[in-house]
Amino acid sequence: MRALGVPFETLDGVYPSCRNFDTLNKKLAAAVLARAKEGDVVYGVDGSASDDVSACIVARRAKAAVVAGCSKADAAFAAAGVLSADRCIRSAYSAAQERPFLPLAVYDVDDPLVASDVKLYLCALFGDEAAAFFVRGGKAKRIRLYEADRQGTYDDTCAVVVPDIPFLKRTRFCYGDLVRILRLLRAPDGCPWDRAQTHESIRTNLIEEAYELVDAIDKKDDAAVCEEAGDVLMQGAFHSVLGEERGAFTPDDVTSEVCAKLIHRHSHIFGEDRAESEEGALSVWEKNKRAEKGQKSGYESVCAVPKGLPACLRAQKVGKRAASAGYDFADLAEAAGSVREELSELLEAAAEGDKKHVAEEAGDLLLAAVSAGRIAGADCEEALRESTEKFIERFRVTERLVAADGKRMEQLPKAELWAYYERAKRQLSRTEGEEGTPCP
C-alpha cells in the first residue's frame, strides 16, 4: 500500500482492549465507520469478507460494498485436496456452536490452546483416529485428529480439514445417522424383521428397554446406562421412521415437537415466568402443560395420566393431579385414617369370601396407602421398589439361617419361621451397607 502511495493504518491496537470477539467486532466496525465519515475507506480482512466485522459494517452503513475474496477455509480445502460441492466451514473460535458435517474445514487454529479445544471437539464427533489434514502456510500435512494439537507452531494460516468418512467406516455417529440406519433397515432390500414391524408390534420393546435403563441407573453402571439409553433412543427413532412411512409425521417433526415443548414449558427460562425453586419450576411446567393440552378441568388432567404406567406410579400421579385441583385429604392423619378404614373393609370382604369384593377392597387399600405415602412426601413407586428389594434380602438371609440349622422353611411352624425372620432383620441391620447377593 505504501508503494502505491495509498495511506493505510492497522487496527491491531484495538485487540488488547477487548475481552471477547463480540466486543472486538463492534470496536473494529466503529473504527472503520469513524474513518468513513472523513472519506472513502477500504477495510481489508485476511480471508473471506463474510465475517462478523464486515456484517457489522454493512448493517450500519447501507452504502458499504463487499468484495468477495478467497476464504481461509477455501484455501485450506484446496491445500488438502478436498474438493466437494457440499462442505462445512467453521471458525476455531465458534466451532462448537453447531454440529458440523463432513467434509469440514476449521480455520483460525492460531494457538496451541485453541488447537487443543478443536481437537477435543472434533475427536468427540468423529473419533480420535479419524484421518485429517493440518494446514499451515498453504501446505497440508496428513494427521490423525488426536494429533491436531501436536503440530508445534500455530499461526493465523493454520486450519484442520476433515474429509468425508465412508458411512460404514465411521466410529462415531449422530442422531441423523441413527435415523438413516433405520431407514435402510426398513427399505425394500433391508432387514426382513425390521421391515415387518409396526408401532403395535414393538410397543412393548420400549417398555422393556426403559426398565433396563432404570436397572442400569440403579446399579450406577455408566457403561450400561450409556448402552440402555441408546436402546431407548433407538425405539423413539424407530417409531418416528414408522410415522414417516405412513405420512403421519417425520423424525424432524418429532425432534421439533420435543424442542418446542421444552422451550414453552420452561417459560421461567425462555419466557416471562419466574421460578426460584424446584417446586416453582415444576408448577410452571404443569401450568404450561395444561395450556398445551387444552385441559380446562381437573378431570381432563387426571384422565390424561397414561393407563400404561405401573399401577403404583399411575395412582400417585392421578392423586397428585387431583390434589392440584383441591381434591385431596386435609393432611397425613386424615389419609392414614382412610388406610385404616380400607383395611377394615378388606378384612370384612375376606370374611365374606367374595373374591370380587376382596379385589375391590384390596385396590382401595392400595390406593389409600399410595395417597398417604404421597402426602408424607414419598415417591411411592421408588419406595415400593426398595421395600421389595429389602424383603428379598431378608428372605435370602432367613432361608440361609433356616438351612444352617438343618431345617426346611416350608416345614416350620409360623411362629418359628417369624423368629428366624426377626434374626435375619437383626443380622442385616448390623451389616447395613454391605452388598447382598443379587437375584439370579
Buried (B, 14 or more C-beta within 10 A) or exposed (E): EEEEEEEEEEBEEBEEEBEEBEEBBBBBBBBBBEBBEEEEBEBEBEBBBBBBBBBBBBEBBEEBEEEEEEBBBBBBBBBBEBEEEEBBBBBBBEBBEEEBBBBBBBBBBBBBEBBBBBBBBBBEBBBBEBBBBBBBEEEBEEBBBBBBBEBEEBEEBBBBBBBBBEEEEBEBEEEBEBBBBBBEBBEEEBEEEBEEBEEEEBEEBBEEBBEBBBEBBEEEEEEBBEEBBEBBBBBBBBBBBBBBEEEEBBBEEBBEEEEEEEEBBBBBEEEEBEBEEEEEBEBBBBBBBBEEEEBEEBEEBBEBBEEEBEBBBBBBBBBBBBBBEEEBBEEBEEBBEBBEEBBEBBEEBBEEEEEEBBEBBBBBBBBBBBBBBBBEEBBBBEBBBEEEBEEEBBEBBBBEBBEEEEBEBEEBEEEEBEBBBEBBBEBBEEEEEEEBEEEE
